[in-house]
Amino acid sequence: MKVHGIVRRSSSFNTGRIEHLYKNPQAHIEGNMKLHYGDLTDSTCLVKIINEVKPTEIYNLGAQSHVK
């Protein structure tokens, strides 16, 4: 299984919550995990990534950064 995520370019690249995945060589070295730059509010960007990745499933785990 491959997992793709989207990171906003304007965001500071903070991978603290997924650091444990980066420490697992099988997760990223073998190409099982890839982060794309984009924005969930930019439909053109989303279509481009979806056409490139051709996912079988999509999960939206995006949230407002100010929500606590």
Gaussian input, Z-matrix of N, CA and C with variables (Angstrom, degrees):
# hf/3-21g

backbone

0 1
 N
 C     1     B1
 C     2     B2     1     A1
 N     3     B3     2     A2     1     D1
 C     4     B4     3     A3     2     D2
 C     5     B5     4     A4     3     D3
 N     6     B6     5     A5     4     D4
 C     7     B7     6     A6     5     D5
 C     8     B8     7     A7     6     D6
 N     9     B9     8     A8     7     D7
 C    10    B10     9     A9     8     D8
 C    11    B11    10    A10     9     D9
 N    12    B12    11    A11    10    D10
 C    13    B13    12    A12    11    D11
 C    14    B14    13    A13    12    D12
 N    15    B15    14    A14    13    D13
 C    16    B16    15    A15    14    D14
 C    17    B17    16    A16    15    D15
 N    18    B18    17    A17    16    D16
 C    19    B19    18    A18    17    D17
 C    20    B20    19    A19    18    D18
 N    21    B21    20    A20    19    D19
 C    22    B22    21    A21    20    D20
 C    23    B23    22    A22    21    D21
 N    24    B24    23    A23    22    D22
 C    25    B25    24    A24    23    D23
 C    26    B26    25    A25    24    D24
 N    27    B27    26    A26    25    D25
 C    28    B28    27    A27    26    D26
 C    29    B29    28    A28    27    D27
 N    30    B30    29    A29    28    D28
 C    31    B31    30    A30    29    D29
 C    32    B32    31    A31    30    D30
 N    33    B33    32    A32    31    D31
 C    34    B34    33    A33    32    D32
 C    35    B35    34    A34    33    D33
 N    36    B36    35    A35    34    D34
 C    37    B37    36    A36    35    D35
 C    38    B38    37    A37    36    D36
 N    39    B39    38    A38    37    D37
 C    40    B40    39    A39    38    D38
 C    41    B41    40    A40    39    D39
 N    42    B42    41    A41    40    D40
 C    43    B43    42    A42    41    D41
 C    44    B44    43    A43    42    D42
 N    45    B45    44    A44    43    D43
 C    46    B46    45    A45    44    D44
 C    47    B47    46    A46    45    D45
 N    48    B48    47    A47    46    D46
 C    49    B49    48    A48    47    D47
 C    50    B50    49    A49    48    D48
 N    51    B51    50    A50    49    D49
 C    52    B52    51    A51    50    D50
 C    53    B53    52    A52    51    D51
 N    54    B54    53    A53    52    D52
 C    55    B55    54    A54    53    D53
 C    56    B56    55    A55    54    D54
 N    57    B57    56    A56    55    D55
 C    58    B58    57    A57    56    D56
 C    59    B59    58    A58    57    D57
 N    60    B60    59    A59    58    D58
 C    61    B61    60    A60    59    D59
 C    62    B62    61    A61    60    D60
 N    63    B63    62    A62    61    D61
 C    64    B64    63    A63    62    D62
 C    65    B65    64    A64    63    D63
 N    66    B66    65    A65    64    D64
 C    67    B67    66    A66    65    D65
 C    68    B68    67    A67    66    D66
 N    69    B69    68    A68    67    D67
 C    70    B70    69    A69    68    D68
 C    71    B71    70    A70    69    D69
 N    72    B72    71    A71    70    D70
 C    73    B73    72    A72    71    D71
 C    74    B74    73    A73    72    D72
 N    75    B75    74    A74    73    D73
 C    76    B76    75    A75    74    D74
 C    77    B77    76    A76    75    D75
 N    78    B78    77    A77    76    D76
 C    79    B79    78    A78    77    D77
 C    80    B80    79    A79    78    D78
 N    81    B81    80    A80    79    D79
 C    82    B82    81    A81    80    D80
 C    83    B83    82    A82    81    D81
 N    84    B84    83    A83    82    D82
 C    85    B85    84    A84    83    D83
 C    86    B86    85    A85    84    D84
 N    87    B87    86    A86    85    D85
 C    88    B88    87    A87    86    D86
 C    89    B89    88    A88    87    D87
 N    90    B90    89    A89    88    D88
 C    91    B91    90    A90    89    D89
 C    92    B92    91    A91    90    D90
 N    93    B93    92    A92    91    D91
 C    94    B94    93    A93    92    D92
 C    95    B95    94    A94    93    D93
 N    96    B96    95    A95    94    D94
 C    97    B97    96    A96    95    D95
 C    98    B98    97    A97    96    D96
 N    99    B99    98    A98    97    D97
 C   100   B100    99    A99    98    D98
 C   101   B101   100   A100    99    D99
 N   102   B102   101   A101   100   D100
 C   103   B103   102   A102   101   D101
 C   104   B104   103   A103   102   D102
 N   105   B105   104   A104   103   D103
 C   106   B106   105   A105   104   D104
 C   107   B107   106   A106   105   D105
 N   108   B108   107   A107   106   D106
 C   109   B109   108   A108   107   D107
 C   110   B110   109   A109   108   D108
 N   111   B111   110   A110   109   D109
 C   112   B112   111   A111   110   D110
 C   113   B113   112   A112   111   D111
 N   114   B114   113   A113   112   D112
 C   115   B115   114   A114   113   D113
 C   116   B116   115   A115   114   D114
 N   117   B117   116   A116   115   D115
 C   118   B118   117   A117   116   D116
 C   119   B119   118   A118   117   D117
 N   120   B120   119   A119   118   D118
 C   121   B121   120   A120   119   D119
 C   122   B122   121   A121   120   D120
 N   123   B123   122   A122   121   D121
 C   124   B124   123   A123   122   D122
 C   125   B125   124   A124   123   D123
 N   126   B126   125   A125   124   D124
 C   127   B127   126   A126   125   D125
 C   128   B128   127   A127   126   D126
 N   129   B129   128   A128   127   D127
 C   130   B130   129   A129   128   D128
 C   131   B131   130   A130   129   D129
 N   132   B132   131   A131   130   D130
 C   133   B133   132   A132   131   D131
 C   134   B134   133   A133   132   D132
 N   135   B135   134   A134   133   D133
 C   136   B136   135   A135   134   D134
 C   137   B137   136   A136   135   D135
 N   138   B138   137   A137   136   D136
 C   139   B139   138   A138   137   D137
 C   140   B140   139   A139   138   D138
 N   141   B141   140   A140   139   D139
 C   142   B142   141   A141   140   D140
 C   143   B143   142   A142   141   D141
 N   144   B144   143   A143   142   D142
 C   145   B145   144   A144   143   D143
 C   146   B146   145   A145   144   D144
 N   147   B147   146   A146   145   D145
 C   148   B148   147   A147   146   D146
 C   149   B149   148   A148   147   D147
 N   150   B150   149   A149   148   D148
 C   151   B151   150   A150   149   D149
 C   152   B152   151   A151   150   D150
 N   153   B153   152   A152   151   D151
 C   154   B154   153   A153   152   D152
 C   155   B155   154   A154   153   D153
 N   156   B156   155   A155   154   D154
 C   157   B157   156   A156   155   D155
 C   158   B158   157   A157   156   D156
 N   159   B159   158   A158   157   D157
 C   160   B160   159   A159   158   D158
 C   161   B161   160   A160   159   D159
 N   162   B162   161   A161   160   D160
 C   163   B163   162   A162   161   D161
 C   164   B164   163   A163   162   D162
 N   165   B165   164   A164   163   D163
 C   166   B166   165   A165   164   D164
 C   167   B167   166   A166   165   D165
 N   168   B168   167   A167   166   D166
 C   169   B169   168   A168   167   D167
 C   170   B170   169   A169   168   D168
 N   171   B171   170   A170   169   D169
 C   172   B172   171   A171   170   D170
 C   173   B173   172   A172   171   D171
 N   174   B174   173   A173   172   D172
 C   175   B175   174   A174   173   D173
 C   176   B176   175   A175   174   D174
 N   177   B177   176   A176   175   D175
 C   178   B178   177   A177   176   D176
 C   179   B179   178   A178   177   D177
 N   180   B180   179   A179   178   D178
 C   181   B181   180   A180   179   D179
 C   182   B182   181   A181   180   D180
 N   183   B183   182   A182   181   D181
 C   184   B184   183   A183   182   D182
 C   185   B185   184   A184   183   D183
 N   186   B186   185   A185   184   D184
 C   187   B187   186   A186   185   D185
 C   188   B188   187   A187   186   D186
 N   189   B189   188   A188   187   D187
 C   190   B190   189   A189   188   D188
 C   191   B191   190   A190   189   D189
 N   192   B192   191   A191   190   D190
 C   193   B193   192   A192   191   D191
 C   194   B194   193   A193   192   D192
 N   195   B195   194   A194   193   D193
 C   196   B196   195   A195   194   D194
 C   197   B197   196   A196   195   D195
 N   198   B198   197   A197   196   D196
 C   199   B199   198   A198   197   D197
 C   200   B200   199   A199   198   D198
 N   201   B201   200   A200   199   D199
 C   202   B202   201   A201   200   D200
 C   203   B203   202   A202   201   D201

   B1=1.4452
   B2=1.5241
   B3=1.3113
   B4=1.4619
   B5=1.5238
   B6=1.3243
   B7=1.4639
   B8=1.5197
   B9=1.3259
   B10=1.4595
   B11=1.5229
   B12=1.3258
   B13=1.4564
   B14=1.5158
   B15=1.3227
   B16=1.4639
   B17=1.5222
   B18=1.3283
   B19=1.4576
   B20=1.5170
   B21=1.3432
   B22=1.4732
   B23=1.5179
   B24=1.3196
   B25=1.4735
   B26=1.5200
   B27=1.3241
   B28=1.4612
   B29=1.5243
   B30=1.3206
   B31=1.4608
   B32=1.5185
   B33=1.3195
   B34=1.4543
   B35=1.5282
   B36=1.3176
   B37=1.4590
   B38=1.5155
   B39=1.3168
   B40=1.4534
   B41=1.5196
   B42=1.3104
   B43=1.4615
   B44=1.5242
   B45=1.3178
   B46=1.4582
   B47=1.5128
   B48=1.3211
   B49=1.4686
   B50=1.5215
   B51=1.3207
   B52=1.4647
   B53=1.5263
   B54=1.3252
   B55=1.4696
   B56=1.5270
   B57=1.3250
   B58=1.4645
   B59=1.5292
   B60=1.3219
   B61=1.4612
   B62=1.5262
   B63=1.3416
   B64=1.4629
   B65=1.5215
   B66=1.3279
   B67=1.4622
   B68=1.5272
   B69=1.3328
   B70=1.4608
   B71=1.5280
   B72=1.3335
   B73=1.4635
   B74=1.5242
   B75=1.3150
   B76=1.4620
   B77=1.5203
   B78=1.3164
   B79=1.4624
   B80=1.5189
   B81=1.3284
   B82=1.4628
   B83=1.5224
   B84=1.3011
   B85=1.4641
   B86=1.5273
   B87=1.3176
   B88=1.4582
   B89=1.5268
   B90=1.3102
   B91=1.4560
   B92=1.5136
   B93=1.3255
   B94=1.4595
   B95=1.5237
   B96=1.3295
   B97=1.4612
   B98=1.5242
   B99=1.3281
   B100=1.4614
   B101=1.5217
   B102=1.3312
   B103=1.4610
   B104=1.5218
   B105=1.3280
   B106=1.4599
   B107=1.5230
   B108=1.3189
   B109=1.4556
   B110=1.5157
   B111=1.3351
   B112=1.4540
   B113=1.5115
   B114=1.3157
   B115=1.4588
   B116=1.5222
   B117=1.3225
   B118=1.4627
   B119=1.5205
   B120=1.3268
   B121=1.4682
   B122=1.5245
   B123=1.3200
   B124=1.4627
   B125=1.5301
   B126=1.3295
   B127=1.4665
   B128=1.5265
   B129=1.3206
   B130=1.4641
   B131=1.5242
   B132=1.3057
   B133=1.4616
   B134=1.5297
   B135=1.3213
   B136=1.4630
   B137=1.5250
   B138=1.3214
   B139=1.4689
   B140=1.5255
   B141=1.3297
   B142=1.4684
   B143=1.5295
   B144=1.3281
   B145=1.4696
   B146=1.5267
   B147=1.3303
   B148=1.4691
   B149=1.5235
   B150=1.3257
   B151=1.4700
   B152=1.5221
   B153=1.3300
   B154=1.4663
   B155=1.5264
   B156=1.3284
   B157=1.4630
   B158=1.5309
   B159=1.3273
   B160=1.4615
   B161=1.5338
   B162=1.3356
   B163=1.4690
   B164=1.5285
   B165=1.3239
   B166=1.4623
   B167=1.5245
   B168=1.3264
   B169=1.4659
   B170=1.5191
   B171=1.3366
   B172=1.4661
   B173=1.5225
   B174=1.3321
   B175=1.4612
   B176=1.5199
   B177=1.3106
   B178=1.4614
   B179=1.5218
   B180=1.3135
   B181=1.4610
   B182=1.5202
   B183=1.3263
   B184=1.4603
   B185=1.5198
   B186=1.3192
   B187=1.4628
   B188=1.5197
   B189=1.2984
   B190=1.4573
   B191=1.5203
   B192=1.3082
   B193=1.4642
   B194=1.5224
   B195=1.3314
   B196=1.4608
   B197=1.5288
   B198=1.3245
   B199=1.4668
   B200=1.5144
   B201=1.3361
   B202=1.4751
   B203=1.5000
   A1=108.57
   A2=115.77
   A3=121.37
   A4=108.57
   A5=115.54
   A6=121.71
   A7=108.33
   A8=116.16
   A9=122.25
   A10=107.92
   A11=116.45
   A12=121.76
   A13=110.41
   A14=115.48
   A15=121.26
   A16=108.85
   A17=115.78
   A18=123.05
   A19=107.76
   A20=117.06
   A21=119.67
   A22=110.00
   A23=116.74
   A24=120.87
   A25=111.43
   A26=116.95
   A27=120.27
   A28=112.08
   A29=116.87
   A30=120.36
   A31=110.49
   A32=115.17
   A33=117.79
   A34=105.38
   A35=116.04
   A36=119.54
   A37=108.27
   A38=116.38
   A39=122.75
   A40=108.38
   A41=115.67
   A42=119.99
   A43=111.94
   A44=117.64
   A45=121.22
   A46=114.29
   A47=116.59
   A48=119.89
   A49=112.93
   A50=117.17
   A51=119.61
   A52=111.57
   A53=116.04
   A54=121.11
   A55=111.33
   A56=116.74
   A57=119.91
   A58=111.46
   A59=117.31
   A60=120.27
   A61=110.82
   A62=116.30
   A63=119.77
   A64=111.53
   A65=116.99
   A66=119.96
   A67=111.53
   A68=116.70
   A69=121.33
   A70=108.06
   A71=118.35
   A72=120.86
   A73=113.77
   A74=117.96
   A75=120.02
   A76=111.64
   A77=117.77
   A78=121.16
   A79=112.16
   A80=117.85
   A81=118.42
   A82=114.49
   A83=119.06
   A84=120.44
   A85=110.65
   A86=117.14
   A87=120.68
   A88=111.72
   A89=117.21
   A90=120.89
   A91=114.86
   A92=117.62
   A93=120.49
   A94=113.18
   A95=117.49
   A96=121.07
   A97=108.59
   A98=116.21
   A99=120.09
   A100=109.13
   A101=115.81
   A102=121.42
   A103=108.98
   A104=115.98
   A105=123.02
   A106=107.79
   A107=117.27
   A108=120.35
   A109=108.39
   A110=116.02
   A111=120.22
   A112=110.91
   A113=115.54
   A114=121.97
   A115=108.06
   A116=116.97
   A117=121.14
   A118=112.98
   A119=117.95
   A120=120.55
   A121=112.21
   A122=117.90
   A123=123.06
   A124=109.07
   A125=116.69
   A126=120.37
   A127=112.29
   A128=118.18
   A129=120.91
   A130=110.36
   A131=115.62
   A132=121.25
   A133=110.38
   A134=116.48
   A135=120.52
   A136=111.48
   A137=116.80
   A138=120.68
   A139=110.20
   A140=116.91
   A141=121.12
   A142=110.76
   A143=116.64
   A144=120.44
   A145=110.43
   A146=117.31
   A147=120.71
   A148=110.64
   A149=117.44
   A150=120.53
   A151=112.10
   A152=116.15
   A153=120.58
   A154=111.21
   A155=116.31
   A156=121.71
   A157=112.08
   A158=117.05
   A159=123.39
   A160=111.46
   A161=116.39
   A162=119.86
   A163=112.57
   A164=115.61
   A165=120.78
   A166=110.51
   A167=116.85
   A168=122.61
   A169=108.63
   A170=116.01
   A171=121.75
   A172=108.30
   A173=116.65
   A174=123.31
   A175=107.86
   A176=117.40
   A177=121.94
   A178=108.20
   A179=116.54
   A180=121.87
   A181=111.10
   A182=116.11
   A183=120.95
   A184=110.71
   A185=115.85
   A186=121.78
   A187=108.90
   A188=116.29
   A189=120.66
   A190=108.59
   A191=116.99
   A192=120.21
   A193=112.64
   A194=117.76
   A195=119.48
   A196=112.82
   A197=118.68
   A198=121.79
   A199=109.00
   A200=115.97
   A201=120.45
   A202=110.73
   D1=137.94
   D2=176.21
   D3=-111.72
   D4=142.18
   D5=-179.96
   D6=-119.96
   D7=130.16
   D8=177.97
   D9=-118.89
   D10=140.10
   D11=177.53
   D12=-129.35
   D13=164.96
   D14=179.39
   D15=-119.95
   D16=131.56
   D17=178.32
   D18=-121.80
   D19=130.85
   D20=177.54
   D21=-68.82
   D22=137.87
   D23=177.29
   D24=-62.53
   D25=-32.31
   D26=-177.64
   D27=-76.30
   D28=-12.22
   D29=-179.36
   D30=-79.50
   D31=149.80
   D32=169.57
   D33=-72.91
   D34=139.23
   D35=-175.32
   D36=-74.90
   D37=91.06
   D38=-178.29
   D39=-110.69
   D40=106.53
   D41=-178.98
   D42=-104.69
   D43=19.46
   D44=-176.90
   D45=-53.68
   D46=-39.74
   D47=-177.38
   D48=-76.26
   D49=-16.86
   D50=178.48
   D51=-119.26
   D52=15.32
   D53=-178.40
   D54=-56.48
   D55=-37.93
   D56=-179.27
   D57=-62.17
   D58=-27.89
   D59=177.23
   D60=-73.30
   D61=-38.31
   D62=178.33
   D63=-67.88
   D64=-27.20
   D65=179.39
   D66=-76.05
   D67=-15.33
   D68=177.95
   D69=-90.62
   D70=106.58
   D71=-175.59
   D72=-56.86
   D73=-33.93
   D74=-179.29
   D75=-65.85
   D76=-26.19
   D77=-176.61
   D78=-70.52
   D79=-38.97
   D80=-174.71
   D81=-117.64
   D82=-33.37
   D83=-177.75
   D84=-67.09
   D85=-38.59
   D86=-179.43
   D87=-83.74
   D88=5.28
   D89=176.48
   D90=80.81
   D91=18.78
   D92=-178.99
   D93=-80.67
   D94=-13.31
   D95=-179.88
   D96=-137.55
   D97=130.12
   D98=179.65
   D99=-142.04
   D100=134.79
   D101=175.71
   D102=-103.95
   D103=133.99
   D104=178.25
   D105=-111.22
   D106=145.79
   D107=172.58
   D108=-82.60
   D109=134.47
   D110=179.21
   D111=178.33
   D112=-170.77
   D113=-179.22
   D114=-142.85
   D115=129.66
   D116=-178.81
   D117=-64.26
   D118=-16.61
   D119=178.99
   D120=-93.04
   D121=-1.87
   D122=-178.82
   D123=-102.97
   D124=98.53
   D125=-175.38
   D126=-62.78
   D127=-34.29
   D128=178.72
   D129=-62.40
   D130=-43.15
   D131=178.78
   D132=-63.61
   D133=-44.61
   D134=-179.43
   D135=-62.85
   D136=-43.88
   D137=179.28
   D138=-61.50
   D139=-41.95
   D140=179.43
   D141=-60.84
   D142=-46.96
   D143=-179.36
   D144=-66.15
   D145=-43.07
   D146=179.89
   D147=-62.73
   D148=-41.95
   D149=178.16
   D150=-65.43
   D151=-34.17
   D152=179.72
   D153=-73.27
   D154=-45.38
   D155=-173.78
   D156=-82.56
   D157=-34.90
   D158=-175.87
   D159=53.20
   D160=59.57
   D161=-176.31
   D162=-70.49
   D163=153.82
   D164=173.65
   D165=-91.90
   D166=-21.50
   D167=177.58
   D168=-142.05
   D169=149.61
   D170=177.36
   D171=-132.31
   D172=131.64
   D173=175.76
   D174=-123.04
   D175=127.94
   D176=177.57
   D177=-97.53
   D178=106.14
   D179=179.12
   D180=-109.29
   D181=16.49
   D182=-179.96
   D183=-74.81
   D184=149.02
   D185=178.14
   D186=-150.00
   D187=161.41
   D188=174.71
   D189=-66.02
   D190=136.79
   D191=-176.46
   D192=-69.97
   D193=-20.18
   D194=-178.23
   D195=-89.68
   D196=-4.09
   D197=-179.04
   D198=-75.56
   D199=133.25
   D200=179.55
   D201=-124.55

